[in-house]
Amino acid sequence: MFDHDHVAVAARMSDDETLIEAHTDSPRPRAVLRPTLNAGAAPELRPGDDLDQVTIVADTPYGADYAVPAGDDLDICRSAGVVHPAVWPDLANDIMHKQLARGSWVHTRSIIRHHRSVAVGSKITVVPRVIERFFAHGERAIVDMHFMHNDDIVTSIEHEAIIDLSITD
């Protein structure tokens, strides 16, 4: 998707699956989401190279009102006093940018599992680990991340990005 693209989001439902699709003027969906009601237990961090852990307090700008500037006018998170779920991929992007990327970089995909809600004001520690590096249209990295509140994993993300565009195949 590009700046100023009109994006339409629609749900397609069948008896066994719901798909959320983001469309632009392209005939194919630009993004497809397959939500599940129960994310299950968090997967273990796979073997790899640990990055620096990051600790934040889940409050402004990383709180219930996180998505308001993007036009999210629903009061669900604010009325419940919980952190907006879009905070977690933003923090994952920040880790990729600050700890791995060399120059311009491109986020390519994520698998995000929300295991429980988090109260605004909670202290969250992100535990990131590079589990794979490879070359495909630049140097890529896949990073497992656990977002921890106390000893509980509240969100787990597998995040992939092209971290160095200067390296060609």
KAVENPE-V399477 format. One record per residue. N is the residue number from 1. SS is DSSP state (hx for helix, st for strand, lp for the rest). PHI is phi in radians with two decimals (999 if undefined). OMEGA is omega as a letter, one per 20 degrees, with the letter a starting at -180 (* if undefined). Layout:
BEGIN
((N/SS/PHI/OMEGA) (N/SS/PHI/OMEGA))
END
This chain:
BEGIN
((1/lp/999/a) (2/lp/-2.15/r) (3/lp/-0.94/r) (4/lp/1.32/r) (5/lp/-1.14/r) (6/lp/-1.43/a) (7/lp/-2.00/r) (8/st/-1.88/a) (9/st/-1.96/a) (10/st/-2.47/r) (11/st/-1.80/r) (12/st/-2.02/a) (13/st/-2.11/r) (14/lp/-2.30/a) (15/lp/-1.12/a) (16/lp/-2.03/a) (17/lp/-2.77/r) (18/st/-2.11/r) (19/st/-2.07/r) (20/st/-1.88/a) (21/st/-2.09/r) (22/st/-1.86/a) (23/st/-2.05/r) (24/lp/-2.04/r) (25/lp/-1.28/r) (26/lp/-1.18/r) (27/lp/-1.21/r) (28/lp/-1.74/r) (29/lp/-1.07/r) (30/lp/-1.41/r) (31/st/-2.63/r) (32/st/-2.28/r) (33/st/-2.04/r) (34/lp/-1.97/a) (35/lp/-1.29/r) (36/lp/-2.22/a) (37/lp/-1.30/a) (38/lp/-2.14/a) (39/lp/-1.30/a) (40/lp/1.29/r) (41/lp/-1.22/r) (42/lp/-1.18/r) (43/lp/-1.20/r) (44/lp/-1.14/r) (45/lp/-1.14/r) (46/lp/-1.35/r) (47/lp/-1.04/r) (48/lp/2.95/a) (49/st/-1.84/a) (50/st/-1.21/r) (51/lp/-1.72/r) (52/lp/-1.19/r) (53/lp/-1.25/r) (54/st/-2.17/r) (55/st/-2.08/r) (56/st/-2.32/r) (57/st/-1.77/a) (58/lp/-1.35/r) (59/lp/-2.56/a) (60/lp/-0.80/j) (61/lp/-1.52/a) (62/lp/-1.77/a) (63/lp/-2.13/a) (64/lp/-1.22/a) (65/lp/-1.66/a) (66/lp/-0.90/a) (67/lp/-1.59/a) (68/hx/-1.00/r) (69/hx/-1.07/r) (70/hx/-1.54/r) (71/lp/1.75/r) (72/lp/-1.31/a) (73/lp/-1.72/r) (74/lp/-1.37/a) (75/lp/-1.72/a) (76/hx/-1.04/a) (77/hx/-1.22/a) (78/hx/-1.12/a) (79/hx/-1.22/r) (80/hx/-1.53/a) (81/lp/1.22/a) (82/st/-2.03/a) (83/lp/-1.19/r) (84/lp/-1.15/a) (85/lp/-1.11/r) (86/hx/-1.28/r) (87/hx/-1.08/a) (88/hx/-1.10/r) (89/hx/-1.16/r) (90/hx/-1.13/r) (91/hx/-1.12/r) (92/hx/-1.08/r) (93/hx/-1.07/a) (94/hx/-1.08/r) (95/hx/-1.13/r) (96/hx/-1.03/a) (97/hx/-1.14/a) (98/hx/-1.43/a) (99/hx/-1.90/a) (100/lp/-2.21/a) (101/lp/-1.14/r) (102/lp/-2.11/a) (103/lp/1.45/r) (104/lp/-1.08/a) (105/lp/-2.54/a) (106/st/-2.32/r) (107/st/-1.27/a) (108/st/-1.91/r) (109/st/-2.96/r) (110/st/-2.59/r) (111/st/-2.03/a) (112/st/-2.03/r) (113/st/-2.13/r) (114/st/-1.67/a) (115/lp/-1.71/r) (116/lp/-2.93/r) (117/lp/-1.34/a) (118/lp/-2.27/r) (119/st/-1.21/r) (120/lp/-0.99/a) (121/lp/1.65/r) (122/lp/-1.24/r) (123/st/-1.53/a) (124/st/-2.10/r) (125/st/-2.01/r) (126/st/-1.69/r) (127/st/-1.94/a) (128/st/-1.78/r) (129/st/-2.49/r) (130/st/-1.30/a) (131/st/-1.85/r) (132/st/-2.81/r) (133/st/-2.26/r) (134/st/-2.77/a) (135/st/-2.01/r) (136/lp/-2.81/a) (137/lp/1.08/a) (138/lp/2.16/r) (139/st/-1.43/a) (140/st/-2.00/r) (141/st/-2.40/r) (142/st/-1.96/a) (143/st/-2.19/r) (144/st/-1.51/r) (145/st/-2.37/r) (146/st/-1.94/r) (147/st/-1.80/a) (148/st/-1.89/r) (149/st/-2.10/a) (150/lp/0.99/r) (151/lp/-1.79/a) (152/st/-1.72/r) (153/st/-1.46/a) (154/st/-1.63/r) (155/st/-2.58/r) (156/st/-2.23/a) (157/st/-2.34/r) (158/st/-1.82/a) (159/st/-2.11/r) (160/st/-2.14/r) (161/st/-2.65/r) (162/st/-1.47/a) (163/st/-1.70/r) (164/st/-2.56/a) (165/lp/-1.46/a) (166/lp/-1.36/r) (167/lp/-1.59/r) (168/lp/-1.82/a) (169/lp/-1.27/*))
END
